[in-house]
Amino acid sequence: MSTASTATVPGVTTRDHEDDDGWPRLVEAVRASGQYDTLTKAEQVTRTVLAALGAHVIGDERVDLARALPEEAARLIASQIPATHRLTAARFVDEVASRTPGATSATARWDVSSVLGALPPLIGDDLVTRILAQLPPGYALLFGRADLSPAA
């Protein structure tokens, strides 16, 4: 890996990611959180969920998320074309299910929660709060937070 390359999020370079072992630690955190049998399965789930998330986080939060994550995860976030409309949390889970062979809504919800729940220790509560502010209601639970938004 070249340390001089740039990710596709403007302002984020791989030099922002000084921790080269961050990706294995993230995958291991997802493996433990989701109780996956193998690191291979945890890595596949991590890639799928982060790629889906990358299409729905925009602006400064997208840049800050990419900067806070390990280089491989940042690339997954940065390589996505921003979505033209925001998905509800349930539709986001369904999108992840559609990207995962053999997944059901329930298994995709588990996968999404396993990955997004592993992010707060890496990216910090302030950034999670900012990301949640730009997403429709319902995502807080996927990040392992209580959803305190009023019912519609």
N, C-alpha and C positions, 0 to 999 in steps of 0.2 A: 504494500500500500504506500502510495506517495503522500507525503505530508504537505505537498504543495498544491494538491488538487482542491477544487471547490465543490461544494454541494450545490444543488439547484435552488436553494433558498438564498436570495440575495443577502449578502452580509455574513454568511456562515461559511467558514472554511474549515477544512479538517484540522487545522491548527487549533481551532477552538476545542478540540477533543483530545486532551492530553493523556487521558486514561485509556490505553490500548486494551486493557483487559475488561473494560466496562461491558462489552457485548456478552462475553461468557457469563459475567456476573448477572446481567439482566436476564439472560435465558435461564440460568439456574434459579433465579428468584421466581420466574414464571413457572418453572418446573415444580418448585416446592409449593407455590401458591395453588397451582392447579392440580397438584398431585399426579403429574404426568409420569408415565413409566420410564420414558427416555428423554434425553436432552434433544434428540432429533425431533420428537413430537413437540416439545416445548418451543424449539426454535421455529418450527413451521407455524405454530400458533402465533408466536410473537411477530413473525414477519407478516402474516395475514392481517392481524389486528392493527399493527402499526401502519401498514399500507392503507387500510381503510380509514384509520384516524387521520392520516396525512391529508386526505382529501377534504376533511371537514374542519380542520383548524386553520385559520387564516391570519394574515396581518402579523403584528408584532409577536403575538402568541405563538404563531408557527415558527418564526425565526428563533424565539427564545426556547421553544421546545426542542428544536433541532440542536441548538447550542448546548442544551442541558443533557442531552442523551449521548450515549456512546456513538462513535462514528458510524457504525453499521446501521444503527437505529435511526440516526439523523438522516442517512441516505434514504431510508424507507419513507420517512416523513416527507423529505424534500422532493422526492421524485414524483410525487403525486400531483396531478392537476387539480386545483381547488374545485370543489363541487359548486354548482350554480345555485343549489338550494340545500338547506340544512335538513338532515334526516332526524326524525324523532329517535329516541334511544332504541325503541323497539324495531324501527326500520333499519337502524344501524346494525343491530344484532342480526337481523334478517339478511342484510348485505354481507356480513361476515359469513353467515351460514351458506350463502350462495357461492362464496369463494372457497369453501372448504368441502371437499368431497365427503359425502356421507354424513354431513352435519345436519342436526336438527336445530330448531330454535333454542331448545334447552341446552344442547351441547355448545352452541355458538355463544349463548349468554355466559356459560361457564368459561369459555375461552376468552371472551372479551373481558370479563371481570378479572380473570387471572392475570391478563396482561396489563390492563389499565390500573388494577389494584397494586401492581408492582412499580408503577411509575412515581407516585408521590415521594418516596424516599430519595429518588434520583433527581427529580425536577423541582421539588419543594412545594409546600402547600400554597404559597402565593401564586405560583404559576398554574397550579391545578385550579385554583379559584378563578383566575383570569380565563382559563380555557373553558371552564364550566359556564362562565358568564356569557360566552359567545355561542354556546350550544343550546339547543332546545332543552326544556326541562326533562328530567329522567336520567341524565347521564351521571349524576352524582353517585347513584348507587353502583354504577359500573366502575367508578373510581374508588369504591369502598367507603364512600361518605354517605351520611344520612341525607336524604333528599328533603330539604325543608321548604321547597317551593310550595306556594298555595295550590290547592287543587283547582283545576279549571272548571 
